[in-house]
Amino acid sequence: MEKFVINGGNALRGDITISGAKNAAVAIIPAAILAEGICVLENVPNINDVTVSLKILAAMGAEVRLLNKNTIQIDSRHIKDAVVPYEMARSIRASYYFLGTLLSKFNHAKVSMPGGCALGDRPIDQHLKCFKALGAETVIEHGMVEITAEKLIGTQIYFDKITVGATINAMLAAVKVDGLTILENAAKEPHIVDLANFLNSMGADIMGAGTDVIKIRGVKRLQGTNYSIIPDQIEAGTYMVAAAATGGDVTIKNVIPKHLEPISSKLVKMGVGIEEFDDSVRITGKKPYERMNLKTMPHPGFPTDMQPQFAALLTLSQGTSIITEGIYEERFRYVDELRRMGADISVDGKVAVIEGVAKLTGAPVKAADLRAGAALIIAGLCAKGVTEIEDIYHIERGYEDMALKLRAVGADIQKRRFPAPDALRAAL
C-alpha cells in the first residue's frame, strides 16, 4: 500500500507539461477494435485506467505494443471473442465503451457492469436505450451486460439528459451501421470531439461532434491510423488551481487554452493572474482570493471533474463561497477529509457552503475518488505541516507522474509505502 506524504507551504514555480487526456484515451483505446489494420496512438497518458484498458484488449486477443512511454501500437484484427474479462472490466468505469465497439464489430457484446469512482447513481440506461434504438437487445444477468443484434440500422436517438458516456457509446455502436444515425441532445466535451476525429481518421463519417446534434453515416470499413490524443484539460486545470492555491508562478504546457476557458474564467474571477499563449497558460498566484459561487454543468459549463479542486482553493478565499453540484450526487465525499485539515464546509444535498479560513493544517486523510484525491493534494500543498494521503490508487487512475511533476516545480511530496494491517496483509 502506498500514500503521498506532503510537507506543505512551498509556492509552486516552474513549468508543468500536461499528458494526454484520460477521458479521450479510455474511449479511443476500445475504438481501435474497429480498425481493420494497426492503430498507433500517441500522447497516451501513462495512468492506471489506460493500463487496464490495454490489458483488456490483450486478454481478448489484440496485439498491444508499447513503442515508448506514451505511444501504443494496437492490432485488434485477431480479436474473435466479444466478451470482456469480468474482473478487469469491473475495475474501471470506461469499460462500458467496449459494449459499443464490440456490438459494432461483432453484433454482440458481453461486458460487466462498470466500476470506477463511487459518485452516486450513474445508470447506463441511456446507453442501453441507444443500443435498442439501433436494433439490439439487452440482457443483464450475474453482473454482466449482454447485447446482441441480428443487424444494426441507423436511426434517430434523443438523449433524455446530456450524457458523455452514452454519447460516446452511441457513436461507437453506430459508426459502421447501415444508414444515418442522428444523436440529439448529445454531450459536447472535448474528448467527444477527439473520439470523432480519431474515428474519422480511420474512415468514419461523423459530423457535428462538439455540438448537440451529431450525425453518423455508417461506413463498411475502418482502417488503421496514427493519432495523437488531445491534452488533458482536467489535469491542466488541477495544476492551475494548485499553482494559484500555493501563490505560485507556473506555466502549464501542452494545453489547448480554449478547452480551459470554463476553468480559467473562474480563476480570473477569484483574482488569479492568467496569461494565455498558443499551447500554454501561465498562472500567477495573487492572494488573497475572492469568494465565488459556481455550479457544475455539462460542457461548455464548469466541469464537475474540477469541482473538488476548486473547493480546496475556496477554503482559503475571503468570505463565503457556494458550490452547487449539477452532475453527480455524491461528489462531496471529500468534504470530511478537508474538514480534518481545518476547512469550514457544510453540505446540504448538492450544495456546499464554504467559509474561507486563514490556514489549513496537515492531517492524515484518504482519497475517496480520483478528483477528491487531487483536491487533497492541493490542500496538502497549502497546509501548514505534513499531510499524508492514503488510497492514492484513485489518484493514479487519472494523473500521470503527479508527484514527480509537482516536485519539479518545488513541491515537497513523496510517495511512500506503508504496511497494511495484519488481516489485510494476509488477504493480499
Phi, psi and chi 1 to 4 in degrees:
 res  aa     phi    psi   chi1   chi2   chi3   chi4
   1 MET       -  145.4  -59.0  174.9   71.3      -
   2 GLU  -128.9  157.0  -65.7  178.4  -41.5      -
   3 LYS  -145.4  159.1   62.2 -176.7  174.9 -177.5
   4 PHE   -94.4  135.1  -74.7  135.6      -      -
   5 VAL  -117.2  119.4  178.8      -      -      -
   6 ILE  -120.2  127.6  -55.5  171.0      -      -
   7 ASN  -101.7  103.8 -169.0    8.3      -      -
   8 GLY   -77.4  171.1      -      -      -      -
   9 GLY   112.1   -7.1      -      -      -      -
  10 ASN   -90.3  130.3  -64.4  -12.0      -      -
  11 ALA   -74.8  131.5      -      -      -      -
  12 LEU   -77.2  133.0  -56.0 -176.1      -      -
  13 ARG  -144.6  130.2  -59.2 -172.3 -175.2  -80.6
  14 GLY   135.4 -153.2      -      -      -      -
  15 ASP  -119.5  141.5  -60.8  -20.0      -      -
  16 ILE  -127.6  130.2  -65.0  177.3      -      -
  17 THR  -100.5  129.8  -59.9      -      -      -
  18 ILE   -86.1  141.6  -61.9  -55.2      -      -
  19 SER   -85.6  177.7  -57.4      -      -      -
  20 GLY   -65.5  157.3      -      -      -      -
  21 ALA   -73.2  122.4      -      -      -      -
  22 LYS   -55.8  -49.6  164.7 -169.5  173.4  -71.5
  23 ASN   -68.9  -24.2  -70.1  -28.8      -      -
  24 ALA   -79.2  -43.6      -      -      -      -
  25 ALA   -61.6  -42.0      -      -      -      -
  26 VAL   -74.2  -10.7  -64.9      -      -      -
  27 ALA   -95.1  -38.0      -      -      -      -
  28 ILE   -71.3  -37.2  -73.3  172.5      -      -
  29 ILE   -59.9  -49.6  -71.3  169.8      -      -
  30 PRO   -61.8  -32.9  -23.8   34.3      -      -
  31 ALA   -63.4  -23.2      -      -      -      -
  32 ALA   -64.1  -18.8      -      -      -      -
  33 ILE   -58.0  -29.8  -70.6  174.9      -      -
  34 LEU   -76.4  -13.2  -60.6  172.5      -      -
  35 ALA   -79.4  135.4      -      -      -      -
  36 GLU   -94.4   55.2  -62.5  179.0   26.8      -
  37 GLY   174.3 -171.7      -      -      -      -
  38 ILE   -92.3  135.5  -66.0  173.4      -      -
  39 CYS  -109.5  133.2  -67.4      -      -      -
  40 VAL  -114.5  118.0  176.1      -      -      -
  41 LEU  -106.9  125.7  -56.1  179.3      -      -
  42 GLU  -107.5  163.0  -59.5  174.4   -6.2      -
  43 ASN    57.0   39.1 -158.9   35.2      -      -
  44 VAL   -83.6  125.2  179.8      -      -      -
  45 PRO   -68.7  138.3   25.5  -33.4      -      -
  46 ASN   -88.6   78.4 -175.6   17.0      -      -
  47 ILE  -130.7  166.0   55.6  175.8      -      -
  48 ASN   -64.8  -39.3  -72.3   -9.5      -      -
  49 ASP   -62.7  -36.5  -85.8   16.2      -      -
  50 VAL   -68.1  -42.9  163.6      -      -      -
  51 THR   -57.9  -44.4  -60.8      -      -      -
  52 VAL   -64.2  -42.7  172.9      -      -      -
  53 SER   -59.5  -41.7  -63.7      -      -      -
  54 LEU   -69.2  -36.7  -66.5  171.6      -      -
  55 LYS   -64.7  -36.5  -74.8 -178.3  177.1  178.6
  56 ILE   -61.7  -46.4  -70.9  172.6      -      -
  57 LEU   -58.2  -47.1  -78.9 -179.3      -      -
  58 ALA   -63.5  -41.0      -      -      -      -
  59 ALA   -64.7  -26.4      -      -      -      -
  60 MET   -85.7   -5.6  -64.2  175.3   67.1      -
  61 GLY   114.1    0.3      -      -      -      -
  62 ALA   -74.5  152.2      -      -      -      -
  63 GLU   -95.4  116.0  -64.7  180.0    6.5      -
  64 VAL  -117.0  123.7  179.0      -      -      -
  65 ARG  -123.5  135.0  -68.9 -178.2   57.5 -160.4
  66 LEU   -91.4  107.0 -176.6   66.0      -      -
  67 LEU   -78.2  -37.0  -58.3 -175.7      -      -
  68 ASN  -156.4 -174.8   61.1   49.5      -      -
  69 LYS   -52.9  -35.2 -179.3 -177.5  176.8 -176.8
  70 ASN  -123.5   17.3  -60.2  109.3      -      -
  71 THR  -126.8  125.4  -56.2      -      -      -
  72 ILE  -121.8  137.3  -50.5  -66.9      -      -
  73 GLN  -109.0  128.3  178.6  178.4  -68.8      -
  74 ILE  -125.4  125.8  -59.4  171.6      -      -
  75 ASP  -121.0  105.2 -176.4   -8.6      -      -
  76 SER   -99.8   10.5  -62.0      -      -      -
  77 ARG   -67.8  -16.7  -69.9  174.8  -68.8 -176.3
  78 HIS   -96.3    1.5  -57.6  -65.0      -      -
  79 ILE   -71.1  124.8  -67.9  179.7      -      -
  80 LYS  -118.4  -20.8  -55.6  -62.5 -178.3 -175.2
  81 ASP  -105.9  133.0 -169.4   -2.1      -      -
  82 ALA   -95.9   23.8      -      -      -      -
  83 VAL  -110.5  126.9  179.1      -      -      -
  84 VAL   -91.8  132.7  173.8      -      -      -
  85 PRO   -53.5  131.9  -26.7   34.8      -      -
  86 TYR   -59.6  -54.4 -180.0   82.4      -      -
  87 GLU   -64.7  -34.8  -72.7  -59.2  -34.7      -
  88 MET   -67.7  -46.4  -68.3 -177.0 -175.0      -
  89 ALA   -65.4  -36.9      -      -      -      -
  90 ARG   -75.5   -6.1   69.4 -169.7  -62.2  -92.8
  91 SER   -87.8  -14.4   67.5      -      -      -
  92 ILE  -135.4  145.4   60.7  170.5      -      -
  93 ARG   -63.7  -39.6 -177.6   74.1 -179.0  170.2
  94 ALA   -70.8   -2.3      -      -      -      -
  95 SER   -60.9  -22.1   61.1      -      -      -
  96 TYR   -68.8  -12.9   55.7   29.1      -      -
  97 TYR   -69.0  -19.2  -65.8  140.0      -      -
  98 PHE   -68.5  -22.2  -74.5   92.5      -      -
  99 LEU   -60.9  -51.2  -72.7  169.2      -      -
 100 GLY   -64.5  -43.1      -      -      -      -
 101 THR   -70.4  -43.5   52.4      -      -      -
 102 LEU   -68.7  -37.4  -67.6  170.7      -      -
 103 LEU   -61.6  -42.0 -179.5   63.8      -      -
 104 SER   -65.0  -38.0  179.8      -      -      -
 105 LYS   -82.9  -40.9 -172.1  175.2 -178.4   69.6
 106 PHE  -116.3   -3.4  -61.6  111.4      -      -
 107 ASN    59.8   22.6  -78.7    6.6      -      -
 108 HIS  -157.4  141.5  176.5 -123.6      -      -
 109 ALA  -153.4  143.2      -      -      -      -
 110 LYS  -140.8  112.4 -169.0  172.5 -177.5  179.5
 111 VAL  -139.2  145.4 -178.0      -      -      -
 112 SER   -69.3  160.0   78.1      -      -      -
 113 MET   -58.2  140.4  -68.4  -67.9  -73.6      -
 114 PRO   -72.1  156.6   25.9  -34.1      -      -
 115 GLY  -106.6 -130.0      -      -      -      -
 116 GLY    93.8 -162.3      -      -      -      -
 117 CYS   -68.2  142.9  -66.5      -      -      -
 118 ALA   -84.7   95.8      -      -      -      -
 119 LEU  -118.8   27.0  -61.6  175.7      -      -
 120 GLY    93.4 -160.6      -      -      -      -
 121 ASP   -68.2  115.6 -170.3   26.1      -      -
 122 ARG  -132.4   69.9  -57.2  168.8   76.6 -174.9
 123 PRO   -68.9  162.3   27.1  -34.6      -      -
 124 ILE  -110.9   24.6   61.8  169.0      -      -
 125 ASP   -61.7  -35.9   60.4  -55.5      -      -
 126 GLN   -70.1  -31.7  -65.6  -62.3  -63.9      -
 127 HIS   -62.5  -49.2  -56.9 -117.7      -      -
 128 LEU   -65.7  -34.2  -56.5 -176.4      -      -
 129 LYS   -59.9  -41.9  173.4 -176.1  175.5  179.3
 130 CYS   -64.0  -47.3  -66.1      -      -      -
 131 PHE   -61.4  -40.8  -59.6  143.3      -      -
 132 LYS   -64.0  -41.5 -178.1  178.2 -180.0  179.5
 133 ALA   -63.1  -30.9      -      -      -      -
 134 LEU   -80.2   -8.9  -68.8  166.0      -      -
 135 GLY   114.0   12.1      -      -      -      -
 136 ALA  -100.4  158.6      -      -      -      -
 137 GLU  -114.6  146.2  -64.5 -177.4   -4.7      -
 138 THR  -123.3  138.3  -57.6      -      -      -
 139 VAL  -130.6  133.1  175.5      -      -      -
 140 ILE  -115.8  113.6  -58.4  177.4      -      -
 141 GLU  -142.7  140.4  -71.2 -177.6  -19.6      -
 142 HIS    53.7   38.1  -51.0  -61.9      -      -
 143 GLY    77.6    5.8      -      -      -      -
 144 MET  -112.9  142.2  -60.6  -70.3  -73.7      -
 145 VAL  -103.2  119.6 -178.5      -      -      -
 146 GLU  -116.8  127.6 -175.0  168.5   10.9      -
 147 ILE  -125.6  131.7  -55.3  173.5      -      -
 148 THR  -135.9  153.6   56.4      -      -      -
 149 ALA  -152.9  138.1      -      -      -      -
 150 GLU   -71.0  -41.8  -69.8 -173.5    9.5      -
 151 LYS  -156.5  138.0 -175.4  177.8 -178.3 -179.9
 152 LEU   -96.6  137.5  -62.0  173.2      -      -
 153 ILE  -126.0  136.1  -57.1  -67.7      -      -
 154 GLY   -57.9  146.5      -      -      -      -
 155 THR  -156.5 -177.9 -172.6      -      -      -
 156 GLN  -108.5  129.0 -171.3  163.6  -18.4      -
 157 ILE  -125.9  127.3  -60.7  168.8      -      -
 158 TYR  -112.1  122.8 -179.9   85.0      -      -
 159 PHE   -78.4  130.7  -65.3  104.4      -      -
 160 ASP   -66.2  -26.4  -60.9  -32.0      -      -
 161 LYS  -146.6  159.6   60.3 -179.5 -179.7 -180.0
 162 ILE   -70.2  123.4  -62.6  174.1      -      -
 163 THR  -141.8  120.1  159.8      -      -      -
 164 VAL   -65.4  -50.0  171.7      -      -      -
 165 GLY   -59.8  -46.1      -      -      -      -
 166 ALA   -69.2  -34.7      -      -      -      -
 167 THR   -61.3  -45.4  -61.9      -      -      -
 168 ILE   -64.8  -45.1  -72.4  175.4      -      -
 169 ASN   -63.8  -37.1 -115.5  -24.3      -      -
 170 ALA   -65.0  -40.5      -      -      -      -
 171 MET   -61.2  -44.9  -68.9  167.7   60.5      -
 172 LEU   -64.9  -41.3  -65.8  170.0      -      -
 173 ALA   -71.9  -31.6      -      -      -      -
 174 ALA   -91.6   -9.8      -      -      -      -
 175 VAL   -65.2  -23.4   70.5      -      -      -
 176 LYS  -119.2   10.2  -65.8  179.3   68.3  178.2
 177 VAL   -79.7  161.3  -54.3      -      -      -
 178 ASP   -70.2  134.6  -71.5  -20.0      -      -
 179 GLY    90.3 -166.7      -      -      -      -
 180 LEU  -106.1  130.8  177.5   67.0      -      -
 181 THR  -111.9  130.4  -60.4      -      -      -
 182 ILE  -117.3  122.9  -59.5  174.9      -      -
 183 LEU  -103.0  120.5  -50.8 -179.7      -      -
 184 GLU  -111.5  149.0  -63.7 -175.2  -77.9      -
 185 ASN    60.5   38.0 -161.2   29.8      -      -
 186 ALA   -76.4  153.4      -      -      -      -
 187 ALA   -70.6  156.4      -      -      -      -
 188 LYS  -125.0   15.2  -61.6  178.5  -78.5 -169.2
 189 GLU   -60.1  153.5  -88.4   71.2    5.9      -
 190 PRO   -56.8  -33.6  -28.6   36.2      -      -
 191 HIS   -73.3  -19.8   45.9  -77.6      -      -
 192 ILE   -70.4  -41.4  -71.5  176.2      -      -
 193 VAL   -62.7  -40.5  178.1      -      -      -
 194 ASP   -63.8  -42.6 -152.6   34.5      -      -
 195 LEU   -61.8  -43.8  173.3   62.8      -      -
 196 ALA   -60.9  -41.8      -      -      -      -
 197 ASN   -63.9  -39.5  -70.9  -19.0      -      -
 198 PHE   -62.6  -49.2  171.3   69.5      -      -
 199 LEU   -62.7  -40.8  -68.0  170.2      -      -
 200 ASN   -64.2  -33.4  -75.8  -18.9      -      -
 201 SER   -67.1  -19.9   75.5      -      -      -
 202 MET   -89.9   -5.3  -66.2 -163.0  -65.4      -
 203 GLY   113.0    6.4      -      -      -      -
 204 ALA   -71.2  166.4      -      -      -      -
 205 ASP  -125.5   85.0 -174.5   -3.9      -      -
 206 ILE  -119.8  128.1  -58.4  174.3      -      -
 207 MET  -126.3  146.8  -59.8  169.5  -70.7      -
 208 GLY    91.6    2.0      -      -      -      -
 209 ALA   -60.1  133.8      -      -      -      -
 210 GLY    99.6   -6.4      -      -      -      -
 211 THR  -117.3  178.2   74.4      -      -      -
 212 ASP   -87.8    4.2   57.2    4.8      -      -
 213 VAL  -129.9  116.6  178.1      -      -      -
 214 ILE  -114.0  129.9  -59.4  175.2      -      -
 215 LYS  -112.5  128.7  -63.4 -179.8  179.2  179.8
 216 ILE  -124.3  111.7  -52.3  158.4      -      -
 217 ARG   -96.5  118.5 -167.5  171.7  -61.7  -81.0
 218 GLY   -62.2  143.6      -      -      -      -
 219 VAL  -120.8  159.7  -62.0      -      -      -
 220 LYS   -79.0  -31.0  -63.3  -65.1 -175.9 -176.0
 221 ARG  -145.2  141.5 -179.1  178.2 -177.4  -85.1
 222 LEU  -120.1  134.2  -66.5  174.2      -      -
 223 GLN   -99.7  167.6   63.5 -157.9   20.8      -
 224 GLY   -66.7  163.2      -      -      -      -
 225 THR  -158.0  163.4 -172.8      -      -      -
 226 ASN  -108.0  131.2  -75.3   30.5      -      -
 227 TYR  -148.8  141.3 -168.5   79.9      -      -
 228 SER  -109.3  125.7 -178.8      -      -      -
 229 ILE   -75.0  143.5  -67.6  171.3      -      -
 230 ILE   -64.2  159.2   58.8  170.1      -      -
 231 PRO   -66.8  156.6  -17.0   29.5      -      -
 232 ASP   -85.7  110.8 -165.5  -46.7      -      -
 233 GLN   -67.7  -31.3   69.0  177.1  125.9      -
 234 ILE   -76.4  -38.8  -56.5  -58.6      -      -
 235 GLU   -61.2  -45.0 -176.8 -166.9   14.4      -
 236 ALA   -60.1  -45.7      -      -      -      -
 237 GLY   -61.9  -37.2      -      -      -      -
 238 THR   -61.8  -45.3  -61.6      -      -      -
 239 TYR   -71.7  -29.8  -69.6  125.4      -      -
 240 MET   -61.8  -44.9  -69.4  166.6   71.6      -
 241 VAL   -67.6  -39.6  172.5      -      -      -
 242 ALA   -61.5  -41.9      -      -      -      -
 243 ALA   -62.9  -44.5      -      -      -      -
 244 ALA   -64.7  -44.7      -      -      -      -
 245 ALA   -62.8  -33.9      -      -      -      -
 246 THR   -89.5    0.5   62.1      -      -      -
 247 GLY    69.4   33.2      -      -      -      -
 248 GLY   -93.6 -167.9      -      -      -      -
 249 ASP  -144.0   97.0 -175.9  -12.3      -      -
 250 VAL  -129.1  134.7  177.4      -      -      -
 251 THR  -100.0  121.2  -61.8      -      -      -
 252 ILE   -96.0  114.7  -45.6  -68.8      -      -
 253 LYS  -102.6  162.8  -64.2 -176.1  173.7 -179.3
 254 ASN    60.4   57.8 -174.0   38.0      -      -
 255 VAL  -130.0  164.8  -60.4      -      -      -
 256 ILE  -110.0  100.2  -59.2  173.2      -      -
 257 PRO   -52.6  -33.9  -30.0   37.8      -      -
 258 LYS   -61.6  -36.1 -176.2  172.2  178.8   58.5
 259 HIS   -65.4  -22.2  -69.0  174.2      -      -
 260 LEU   -93.6   -0.8  -58.2  175.5      -      -
 261 GLU   -56.5  -42.4  -74.2  177.5   -3.2      -
 262 PRO   -61.4  -30.7  -22.5   34.3      -      -
 263 ILE   -80.2  -47.4  -59.0  165.8      -      -
 264 SER   -59.7  -41.4  -60.6      -      -      -
 265 SER   -63.4  -36.2   63.2      -      -      -
 266 LYS   -70.7  -39.6  -66.5  -64.6 -174.4 -177.7
 267 LEU   -63.9  -42.0  -71.5  173.5      -      -
 268 VAL   -61.5  -41.3  168.8      -      -      -
 269 LYS   -61.7  -30.9 -173.2  174.6 -179.2  179.5
 270 MET   -79.6  -16.5  -68.0 -178.0   66.4      -
 271 GLY   110.8    9.8      -      -      -      -
 272 VAL   -77.6  139.4  178.5      -      -      -
 273 GLY   -82.9  127.8      -      -      -      -
 274 ILE  -133.1  129.3  -62.4 -177.1      -      -
 275 GLU  -118.4  131.2  -64.4  178.2   73.1      -
 276 GLU  -105.0  138.7  -69.3 -172.4   -2.6      -
 277 PHE  -124.6 -173.2  -54.2   96.9      -      -
 278 ASP   -58.7  -47.8  -70.6  -17.8      -      -
 279 ASP  -135.7   30.2   60.9   -6.0      -      -
 280 SER  -155.7  161.7   63.5      -      -      -
 281 VAL  -135.5  144.2  -67.3      -      -      -
 282 ARG  -108.9  129.5 -179.0 -175.2  178.0 -170.4
 283 ILE  -111.0  125.4  -51.7  -58.9      -      -
 284 THR  -120.9  117.7  -52.2      -      -      -
 285 GLY   -69.6  134.6      -      -      -      -
 286 LYS  -136.2   64.4  -63.0 -179.2  178.4  179.9
 287 LYS   -64.1  154.0  -66.1 -179.2  178.4 -179.1
 288 PRO   -79.8  157.6   31.7  -35.9      -      -
 289 TYR   -99.8  152.5  -63.6  123.7      -      -
 290 GLU   -80.5  151.0  -62.2  -64.4  -36.5      -
 291 ARG   -62.0  163.0   60.0  163.5  -62.9  -81.3
 292 MET  -161.1  148.9 -177.0 -175.1   61.2      -
 293 ASN  -107.5  140.2  -63.3  -19.5      -      -
 294 LEU  -145.2  153.8   65.2   83.3      -      -
 295 LYS  -132.4  129.4  179.7  178.2 -179.1  178.7
 296 THR   -77.4  140.7   64.8      -      -      -
 297 MET  -148.9  162.6  -60.5  175.6   67.3      -
 298 PRO   -59.5  154.9  -23.4   34.2      -      -
 299 HIS   -55.8  135.5 -171.4   80.8      -      -
 300 PRO   -91.9   22.7   34.2  -36.5      -      -
 301 GLY   -75.1 -176.2      -      -      -      -
 302 PHE   -70.4  129.4 -174.4   83.4      -      -
 303 PRO   -75.1  135.2   24.1  -31.6      -      -
 304 THR   -59.9  -29.5 -178.0      -      -      -
 305 ASP   -70.6   -6.8  -80.6   -6.7      -      -
 306 MET  -107.1   -1.6  -76.9  -59.0  -55.5      -
 307 GLN   -63.7  -47.4 -176.2 -106.8   90.7      -
 308 PRO   -63.3  -37.5  -23.2   35.9      -      -
 309 GLN   -63.5  -41.8  -61.1   90.3  -49.3      -
 310 PHE   -67.1  -34.0  -96.8   76.8      -      -
 311 ALA   -60.4  -41.6      -      -      -      -
 312 ALA   -61.2  -41.6      -      -      -      -
 313 LEU   -66.9  -40.8  175.6   59.8      -      -
 314 LEU   -69.7  -20.6  -70.8  169.9      -      -
 315 THR   -62.0  -23.0   62.6      -      -      -
 316 LEU  -107.0   12.1  -63.2  169.7      -      -
 317 SER   -89.1  173.7   65.9      -      -      -
 318 GLN   -91.5  127.2  -65.7 -177.8  -42.2      -
 319 GLY    93.5 -162.0      -      -      -      -
 320 THR  -105.9  125.0  -55.3      -      -      -
 321 SER  -113.6  149.5  -59.9      -      -      -
 322 ILE  -126.7  127.2  -61.2  175.3      -      -
 323 ILE  -113.1  127.8  -65.7  177.7      -      -
 324 THR  -112.9  120.7  -56.4      -      -      -
 325 GLU   -90.1  114.8  174.4   55.3   45.2      -
 326 GLY  -102.3    4.4      -      -      -      -
 327 ILE  -119.7  -63.1  -51.6  -65.3      -      -
 328 TYR  -111.4  132.2  -65.4  130.5      -      -
 329 GLU   -73.6  -21.8   61.1 -173.4   31.5      -
 330 GLU  -115.0   34.0  -66.5 -171.1   19.3      -
 331 ARG   -73.6  -13.7 -173.8   56.2  106.1  173.4
 332 PHE   -93.5   20.5  -68.9  119.3      -      -
 333 ARG   -67.1  -13.2  -65.3  170.0   70.1 -128.0
 334 TYR   -83.7  -11.3   60.9   87.6      -      -
 335 VAL   -61.0  -43.5  165.3      -      -      -
 336 ASP   -59.0  -34.9  -75.6  -15.9      -      -
 337 GLU   -69.8  -40.3  -56.4  -56.4  -65.1      -
 338 LEU   -64.9  -34.4  -73.9 -178.1      -      -
 339 ARG   -62.3  -35.4  -73.2 -174.7 -175.2  133.3
 340 ARG   -59.7  -25.6  -66.2  176.8 -170.3  -86.0
 341 MET   -94.9    3.7  -57.6  177.7   69.0      -
 342 GLY   105.6    3.4      -      -      -      -
 343 ALA   -70.0  149.9      -      -      -      -
 344 ASP  -112.4   91.8 -175.9   -8.8      -      -
 345 ILE  -131.8  132.6  -52.8  174.6      -      -
 346 SER  -121.1  143.0   58.4      -      -      -
 347 VAL  -123.3  134.6  176.7      -      -      -
 348 ASP  -133.3  100.5 -176.7    5.2      -      -
 349 GLY    65.6 -118.0      -      -      -      -
 350 LYS   -99.1   16.0  -67.7 -172.5  175.7 -176.7
 351 VAL  -122.8  130.5  177.8      -      -      -
 352 ALA  -116.2  132.5      -      -      -      -
 353 VAL  -109.0  122.7  178.6      -      -      -
 354 ILE  -115.2  119.5  -57.1  173.8      -      -
 355 GLU   -96.5  122.1  -60.6  -72.1  -10.8      -
 356 GLY   -61.0  140.8      -      -      -      -
 357 VAL  -119.4  163.2  -63.2      -      -      -
 358 ALA   -72.0  -31.9      -      -      -      -
 359 LYS  -159.2  161.0   67.0  176.7 -178.4  177.8
 360 LEU  -111.0  154.3  -61.8  174.7      -      -
 361 THR  -123.7  146.8   56.0      -      -      -
 362 GLY   -61.7  148.3      -      -      -      -
 363 ALA  -161.2  160.7      -      -      -      -
 364 PRO   -74.9  126.4  -10.7   26.0      -      -
 365 VAL  -139.5  168.2  -68.1      -      -      -
 366 LYS  -128.6  139.8  -68.2 -175.6  177.8 -178.3
 367 ALA   -79.4  121.2      -      -      -      -
 368 ALA   -82.6  -27.1      -      -      -      -
 369 ASP  -161.0 -176.2   57.9   64.6      -      -
 370 LEU   -58.7  -57.1  170.4   57.5      -      -
 371 ARG   -76.4  -28.4  -52.2  -53.4  174.0 -175.3
 372 ALA   -60.7  -40.5      -      -      -      -
 373 GLY   -62.3  -40.3      -      -      -      -
 374 ALA   -63.1  -38.7      -      -      -      -
 375 ALA   -63.6  -39.5      -      -      -      -
 376 LEU   -67.8  -34.6  -65.9  177.7      -      -
 377 ILE   -63.8  -44.8  -74.4  179.0      -      -
 378 ILE   -60.3  -44.6  -68.4  168.8      -      -
 379 ALA   -62.4  -41.1      -      -      -      -
 380 GLY   -64.2  -35.7      -      -      -      -
 381 LEU   -64.7  -28.6  -66.6  172.5      -      -
 382 CYS   -92.1  -21.7  -57.2      -      -      -
 383 ALA   -72.9  154.6      -      -      -      -
 384 LYS   -84.4  122.8 -178.8  179.0  180.0 -179.9
 385 GLY    99.3 -161.9      -      -      -      -
 386 VAL  -103.2  131.9  176.2      -      -      -
 387 THR  -114.1  129.5  -61.0      -      -      -
 388 GLU  -114.6  122.3  -63.1 -174.9   -1.6      -
 389 ILE  -111.1  119.2  -55.0  173.9      -      -
 390 GLU   -97.0  172.5  -64.6 -177.1   16.5      -
 391 ASP    58.6   42.6  -67.2  -14.2      -      -
 392 ILE   -75.8   -2.9   64.1  172.1      -      -
 393 TYR   -60.8  -28.6   63.6   89.1      -      -
 394 HIS   -60.0  -46.5  -74.1  -62.2      -      -
 395 ILE   -64.4  -40.8  -59.5  168.9      -      -
 396 GLU   -76.1   -5.8  -66.3  179.8  -26.5      -
 397 ARG   -66.5  -27.9  -75.0 -175.0   44.8 -124.5
 398 GLY  -132.4   -4.7      -      -      -      -
 399 TYR  -123.5  124.1  -69.4   93.0      -      -
 400 GLU   -85.5  124.7  178.0  178.6  -14.6      -
 401 ASP    50.5   46.6  -64.4  -26.6      -      -
 402 MET   -62.4  -47.3 -166.8  170.9 -162.5      -
 403 ALA   -62.9  -40.6      -      -      -      -
 404 LEU   -63.2  -44.2 -177.1   63.7      -      -
 405 LYS   -65.2  -39.5  -69.9 -177.0  179.4 -176.5
 406 LEU   -70.1  -39.2  -73.7  170.2      -      -
 407 ARG   -61.1  -34.2  -78.1 -160.9  -60.4  -87.9
 408 ALA   -65.8  -18.7      -      -      -      -
 409 VAL  -112.1   18.3  -68.8      -      -      -
 410 GLY   105.1    1.9      -      -      -      -
 411 ALA   -75.0  146.5      -      -      -      -
 412 ASP   -99.9   85.7 -174.9  -11.2      -      -
 413 ILE  -136.1  132.3  176.9  172.3      -      -
 414 GLN  -130.9  151.3  -55.4  -68.3  -29.2      -
 415 LYS  -103.4  123.6 -175.6  162.6   73.9  169.8
 416 ARG  -128.7  148.9  -64.4  179.5 -176.1  169.7
 417 ARG   -85.8  145.9  -70.2 -169.1  173.4  -86.4
 418 PHE  -138.1  148.5   65.8   97.7      -      -
 419 PRO   -68.9  139.3   24.1  -33.0      -      -
 420 ALA   -77.8  156.7      -      -      -      -
 421 PRO   -57.7  153.2  -24.5   33.5      -      -
 422 ASP   -54.3  -44.0  -69.8  -17.3      -      -
 423 ALA   -64.1  -42.6      -      -      -      -
 424 LEU   -68.9  -40.2  179.5   56.3      -      -
 425 ARG   -60.6  -39.0 -173.1 -174.7  -59.4  116.5
 426 ALA   -66.7  -29.7      -      -      -      -
 427 ALA   -81.7  -19.7      -      -      -      -
 428 LEU   -78.1      -  -66.8  176.5      -      -
